[in-house]
Amino acid sequence: MTLQELAAALGLEARGAPDYEIKGVRDIEMLSEDQGLEDNRVYFIESQAVLKRHPKAAERGAVLTTPAMADLFPRALIASEGKARLALIALLKKFDREPSFPAGVSPDAIVDPSAKVSASAAVLAGAVVMAGAAVGERCVLYPGVVLEPSAVVGDDTVLFPCVVVGRHCVLGKHCIVHGGTVIGSDGFGFYDEPGARHKVPQIGNVVIADHVELGSGCTIDRATIESTSIGEHTKLDNQVHIAHNCRIGRYVYIAGNTGLAGSVVVEDGVMISGMVSILDHVRLAKGTIIMGMSGVAKDTEPKTAYFGTPARPARQTHNMNAALERLPELLARVRHLEEKAASPAPAAS
């Protein structure tokens, strides 16, 4: 399509050659400093810092940018002030090659006669829908997906290959679950006595609200008695573990390789960075930010950033780390003072 046609489709202003052909989108961060933009592609540039790293970007190609920067480029799609990121999302959707599948159950899928599968859902070859499970309108179940007995999947939800939804677990509408994620595995509950180890039955389930996205390889454990829950619009990165009885709020972000022990409560709007460990029964207050590679052992205060192991308010941790850098010098000074104090006083003349 032309630059002008793309601008019209996205509701943006076009500046430069309106008949310039656009064939796709590229990422400017993949270019070296001495490379220019590829012709017939759109790049996203929203700040002077990006242009400073890539000075040849102003010579050719086409960009999606802001009104303040548009005159710096020969061809531009211009988003209104403060809307550049939303325009980028719309641009990426325009060139998305996500496949679509016809509605219906593949003859190579296994669907129990008692399961309820919407006529508009697509159940692909190799998927398994067990007794009493329910699949909503326009869902897509990729090969290898398993819905255990009485599992429920809400409308417009997509389950990628090898996702498992455990017995009696519930997924809301418009959810995305990436490959290999297991929802409703048993919680880690055991009781030991001399000479015997007893498994505690995990008879609860997992309840996931609407518009939740779970990355690849996540594990969400069922509750021991009630429900492990995840609130709407919450997003989990790849390889996140949520243990039994956890309650995750709305609009939460959890980055990769993070683990929550049992009965953790995460309130709305919390952001957890990568490789974080959270002790059981901890409550993360609304708006908390946990910085990467932290270990959280105590409840947090609202809208406060935490860092370190054990995690403390980030400013406190940074001050402590700065003090540690001076520790060898301070120890040497203390030894000097001790030696001076222990030396005999000079004899009186």
C-alpha positions as semicolon CSV with decimal commas, in nm:
position;residue;x (nm);y (nm);z (nm)
1;M;0,000;0,000;0,000
2;T;0,107;0,362;-0,036
3;L;0,210;0,592;0,244
4;Q;-0,115;0,785;0,203
5;E;-0,327;0,468;0,205
6;L;-0,155;0,345;0,521
7;A;-0,205;0,682;0,689
8;A;-0,576;0,674;0,603
9;A;-0,611;0,319;0,734
10;L;-0,450;0,419;1,064
11;G;-0,613;0,759;1,097
12;L;-0,276;0,939;1,079
13;E;-0,136;1,231;0,884
14;A;0,108;1,151;0,602
15;R;0,391;1,385;0,510
16;G;0,624;1,341;0,212
17;A;0,561;1,141;-0,107
18;P;0,200;1,014;-0,075
19;D;0,254;0,744;-0,342
20;Y;0,561;0,600;-0,169
21;E;0,511;0,223;-0,143
22;I;0,511;0,062;0,204
23;K;0,582;-0,311;0,221
24;G;0,622;-0,365;0,594
25;V;0,764;-0,258;0,931
26;R;1,121;-0,279;1,059
27;D;1,289;-0,217;1,395
28;I;1,543;0,066;1,398
29;E;1,716;-0,079;1,704
30;M;1,836;-0,367;1,485
31;L;2,043;-0,127;1,274
32;S;2,398;-0,015;1,345
33;E;2,476;0,354;1,372
34;D;2,616;0,371;1,019
35;Q;2,317;0,204;0,854
36;G;2,032;0,394;0,695
37;L;1,669;0,293;0,685
38;E;1,556;0,035;0,431
39;D;1,342;0,170;0,153
40;N;0,969;0,089;0,149
41;R;0,962;0,007;0,520
42;V;0,828;0,200;0,820
43;Y;1,039;0,255;1,132
44;F;0,918;0,391;1,467
45;I;1,108;0,694;1,600
46;E;0,952;0,893;1,882
47;S;1,250;1,065;2,044
48;Q;1,563;1,262;1,961
49;A;1,764;1,001;2,153
50;V;1,679;0,736;1,893
51;L;1,769;0,969;1,609
52;K;2,097;1,055;1,780
53;R;2,187;0,683;1,791
54;H;2,086;0,643;1,427
55;P;2,172;0,970;1,247
56;K;2,125;0,824;0,898
57;A;1,757;0,760;0,974
58;A;1,677;1,108;0,847
59;E;1,804;1,033;0,496
60;R;1,565;0,774;0,350
61;G;1,282;0,529;0,419
62;A;0,969;0,623;0,614
63;V;0,898;0,669;0,984
64;L;0,611;0,675;1,229
65;T;0,685;0,969;1,454
66;T;0,556;1,263;1,654
67;P;0,453;1,608;1,524
68;A;0,762;1,766;1,682
69;M;0,997;1,541;1,482
70;A;0,811;1,495;1,156
71;D;1,000;1,767;0,964
72;L;1,330;1,584;1,021
73;F;1,237;1,299;0,786
74;P;1,163;1,281;0,412
75;R;0,850;1,068;0,464
76;A;0,650;1,038;0,783
77;L;0,334;0,902;0,938
78;I;0,246;1,150;1,211
79;A;0,064;1,050;1,529
80;S;-0,104;1,317;1,737
81;E;0,073;1,435;2,052
82;G;0,092;1,161;2,315
83;K;-0,052;0,892;2,084
84;A;0,264;0,761;1,916
85;R;0,271;0,430;2,103
86;L;-0,096;0,363;2,028
87;A;-0,027;0,439;1,662
88;L;0,261;0,189;1,670
89;I;0,027;-0,079;1,807
90;A;-0,219;-0,010;1,526
91;L;0,064;-0,022;1,270
92;L;0,188;-0,358;1,397
93;K;-0,163;-0,501;1,386
94;K;-0,188;-0,388;1,023
95;F;0,110;-0,600;0,927
96;D;0,047;-0,889;1,167
97;R;0,057;-1,230;0,998
98;E;-0,135;-1,411;1,272
99;P;-0,314;-1,707;1,115
100;S;-0,688;-1,755;1,122
101;F;-0,861;-2,090;1,144
102;P;-1,204;-2,201;1,026
103;A;-1,454;-2,275;1,298
104;G;-1,516;-2,636;1,386
105;V;-1,363;-2,940;1,550
106;S;-1,088;-3,116;1,357
107;P;-1,154;-3,487;1,296
108;D;-0,814;-3,544;1,455
109;A;-0,911;-3,372;1,780
110;I;-1,056;-3,566;2,074
111;V;-1,373;-3,415;2,219
112;D;-1,578;-3,597;2,481
113;P;-1,949;-3,615;2,393
114;S;-2,036;-3,440;2,719
115;A;-1,813;-3,138;2,644
116;K;-1,973;-2,817;2,520
117;V;-1,782;-2,661;2,230
118;S;-1,919;-2,349;2,063
119;A;-1,987;-2,384;1,691
120;S;-1,770;-2,077;1,626
121;A;-1,465;-2,219;1,811
122;A;-1,172;-2,381;1,628
123;V;-1,042;-2,700;1,790
124;L;-0,737;-2,806;1,591
125;A;-0,590;-3,152;1,531
126;G;-0,442;-3,309;1,841
127;A;-0,636;-3,099;2,092
128;V;-0,819;-3,286;2,369
129;V;-1,141;-3,165;2,534
130;M;-1,242;-3,394;2,819
131;A;-1,573;-3,468;2,986
132;G;-1,780;-3,170;3,096
133;A;-1,535;-2,909;2,962
134;A;-1,672;-2,597;2,791
135;V;-1,521;-2,391;2,507
136;G;-1,667;-2,047;2,435
137;E;-1,738;-1,852;2,117
138;R;-1,452;-1,794;1,870
139;C;-1,192;-1,970;2,086
140;V;-0,889;-2,131;1,925
141;L;-0,737;-2,448;2,071
142;Y;-0,403;-2,528;1,908
143;P;-0,262;-2,883;1,871
144;G;-0,167;-3,046;2,198
145;V;-0,403;-2,838;2,413
146;V;-0,570;-3,041;2,689
147;L;-0,882;-2,930;2,872
148;E;-0,927;-3,159;3,168
149;P;-1,274;-3,251;3,298
150;S;-1,505;-2,954;3,364
151;A;-1,249;-2,693;3,258
152;V;-1,406;-2,375;3,118
153;V;-1,258;-2,148;2,850
154;G;-1,431;-1,813;2,788
155;D;-1,515;-1,646;2,457
156;D;-1,236;-1,528;2,223
157;T;-0,961;-1,699;2,421
158;V;-0,662;-1,851;2,239
159;L;-0,468;-2,146;2,381
160;F;-0,140;-2,210;2,202
161;P;0,020;-2,556;2,163
162;C;0,047;-2,786;2,463
163;V;-0,141;-2,567;2,708
164;V;-0,311;-2,764;2,986
165;V;-0,617;-2,631;3,169
166;G;-0,675;-2,846;3,474
167;R;-0,997;-2,993;3,604
168;H;-1,261;-2,738;3,711
169;C;-1,032;-2,444;3,627
170;V;-1,187;-2,137;3,464
171;L;-1,042;-1,903;3,201
172;G;-1,218;-1,577;3,120
173;K;-1,285;-1,403;2,789
174;H;-1,020;-1,261;2,553
175;C;-0,734;-1,443;2,723
176;I;-0,411;-1,555;2,554
177;V;-0,216;-1,850;2,693
178;H;0,116;-1,929;2,525
179;G;0,266;-2,270;2,463
180;G;0,347;-2,515;2,740
181;T;0,170;-2,330;3,019
182;V;-0,009;-2,543;3,280
183;I;-0,308;-2,399;3,465
184;G;-0,428;-2,600;3,761
185;S;-0,135;-2,826;3,846
186;D;-0,136;-2,944;4,208
187;G;-0,008;-2,709;4,474
188;F;0,306;-2,812;4,662
189;G;0,139;-2,941;4,977
190;F;0,278;-3,223;5,192
191;Y;0,274;-3,328;5,557
192;D;0,555;-3,534;5,711
193;E;0,553;-3,759;6,014
194;P;0,824;-4,002;6,118
195;G;0,859;-4,261;5,845
196;A;0,579;-4,125;5,626
197;R;0,511;-3,840;5,386
198;H;0,150;-3,748;5,308
199;K;0,033;-3,554;5,005
200;V;-0,226;-3,289;5,093
201;P;-0,513;-3,314;4,842
202;Q;-0,541;-3,000;4,630
203;I;-0,917;-2,983;4,575
204;G;-0,948;-2,617;4,472
205;N;-0,910;-2,466;4,127
206;V;-0,771;-2,169;3,933
207;V;-0,993;-1,880;3,823
208;I;-0,854;-1,639;3,563
209;A;-1,045;-1,323;3,471
210;D;-1,088;-1,156;3,128
211;H;-0,807;-1,013;2,914
212;V;-0,529;-1,201;3,092
213;E;-0,218;-1,308;2,899
214;L;0,010;-1,585;3,024
215;G;0,352;-1,638;2,866
216;S;0,511;-1,968;2,764
217;G;0,601;-2,224;3,026
218;C;0,409;-2,069;3,316
219;T;0,265;-2,279;3,597
220;I;-0,040;-2,169;3,792
221;D;-0,113;-2,407;4,081
222;R;-0,465;-2,485;4,194
223;A;-0,564;-2,385;4,545
224;T;-0,572;-2,636;4,826
225;I;-0,941;-2,569;4,901
226;E;-1,066;-2,249;4,733
227;S;-0,928;-2,074;4,419
228;T;-0,595;-1,943;4,303
229;S;-0,701;-1,629;4,114
230;I;-0,568;-1,381;3,858
231;G;-0,749;-1,052;3,794
232;E;-0,840;-0,894;3,463
233;H;-0,581;-0,736;3,232
234;T;-0,294;-0,896;3,421
235;K;0,005;-1,006;3,211
236;L;0,259;-1,276;3,299
237;D;0,585;-1,316;3,110
238;N;0,739;-1,653;3,023
239;Q;0,829;-1,903;3,296
240;V;0,644;-1,746;3,585
241;H;0,533;-1,969;3,871
242;I;0,223;-1,887;4,077
243;A;0,185;-2,122;4,374
244;H;-0,135;-2,244;4,535
245;N;-0,376;-2,004;4,703
246;C;-0,216;-1,694;4,547
247;R;-0,446;-1,403;4,464
248;I;-0,323;-1,176;4,187
249;G;-0,509;-0,850;4,127
250;R;-0,598;-0,646;3,819
251;Y;-0,353;-0,476;3,582
252;V;-0,052;-0,656;3,729
253;Y;0,272;-0,716;3,535
254;I;0,502;-1,006;3,629
255;A;0,825;-1,050;3,430
256;G;1,001;-1,377;3,346
257;N;1,156;-1,630;3,582
258;T;0,967;-1,493;3,880
259;G;0,823;-1,722;4,146
260;L;0,547;-1,658;4,399
261;A;0,525;-1,897;4,692
262;G;0,194;-2,008;4,837
263;S;-0,080;-1,768;4,951
264;V;0,088;-1,452;4,822
265;V;-0,151;-1,159;4,764
266;V;-0,065;-0,917;4,485
267;E;-0,289;-0,613;4,481
268;D;-0,392;-0,411;4,173
269;G;-0,133;-0,233;3,962
270;V;0,175;-0,409;4,100
271;M;0,479;-0,446;3,872
272;I;0,723;-0,732;3,940
273;S;1,047;-0,746;3,741
274;G;1,237;-1,056;3,633
275;M;1,393;-1,325;3,854
276;V;1,208;-1,213;4,167
277;S;1,125;-1,454;4,450
278;I;0,838;-1,382;4,687
279;L;0,798;-1,564;5,019
280;D;0,470;-1,729;5,112
281;H;0,190;-1,522;5,269
282;V;0,349;-1,191;5,168
283;R;0,114;-0,912;5,054
284;L;0,231;-0,670;4,784
285;A;0,033;-0,350;4,831
286;K;-0,135;-0,163;4,548
287;G;0,109;-0,003;4,305
288;T;0,421;-0,170;4,448
289;I;0,721;-0,205;4,215
290;I;0,961;-0,494;4,277
291;M;1,290;-0,448;4,094
292;G;1,471;-0,736;3,926
293;M;1,646;-1,018;4,112
294;S;1,493;-0,919;4,445
295;G;1,380;-1,147;4,724
296;V;1,066;-1,027;4,901
297;A;1,012;-1,159;5,252
298;K;0,782;-0,894;5,405
299;D;0,465;-0,705;5,313
300;T;0,517;-0,387;5,111
301;E;0,385;-0,032;5,128
302;P;0,165;0,106;4,848
303;K;0,327;0,274;4,548
304;T;0,679;0,203;4,670
305;A;0,972;0,054;4,478
306;Y;1,166;-0,229;4,644
307;F;1,503;-0,382;4,560
308;G;1,751;-0,634;4,699
309;T;1,751;-0,954;4,902
310;P;1,587;-0,918;5,141
311;A;1,397;-0,649;4,953
312;R;1,388;-0,306;5,112
313;P;1,266;0,028;4,977
314;A;1,491;0,089;4,677
315;R;1,637;0,417;4,805
316;Q;1,740;0,248;5,130
317;T;1,899;-0,044;4,944
318;H;2,092;0,188;4,712
319;N;2,223;0,386;5,010
320;M;2,333;0,064;5,181
321;N;2,509;-0,055;4,866
322;A;2,686;0,278;4,833
323;A;2,802;0,247;5,195
324;L;2,932;-0,106;5,131
325;E;3,170;0,028;4,867
326;R;3,338;0,234;5,139
327;L;3,357;-0,057;5,385
328;P;3,723;-0,160;5,315
329;E;3,836;0,200;5,365
330;L;3,634;0,236;5,685
331;L;3,769;-0,094;5,824
332;A;4,125;0,020;5,756
333;R;4,058;0,345;5,940
334;V;3,908;0,158;6,238
335;R;4,211;-0,075;6,257
336;H;4,442;0,225;6,248
337;L;4,251;0,394;6,531
338;E;4,249;0,072;6,738
339;E;4,623;0,026;6,693
340;K;4,682;0,389;6,785
341;A;4,466;0,356;7,097
342;A;4,643;0,033;7,204
343;S;4,997;0,168;7,167
344;P;5,164;0,279;7,493
345;A;5,160;0,645;7,571
346;P;5,496;0,819;7,536
347;A;5,690;0,849;7,861
348;A;5,678;1,182;8,038
349;S;6,000;1,385;8,005
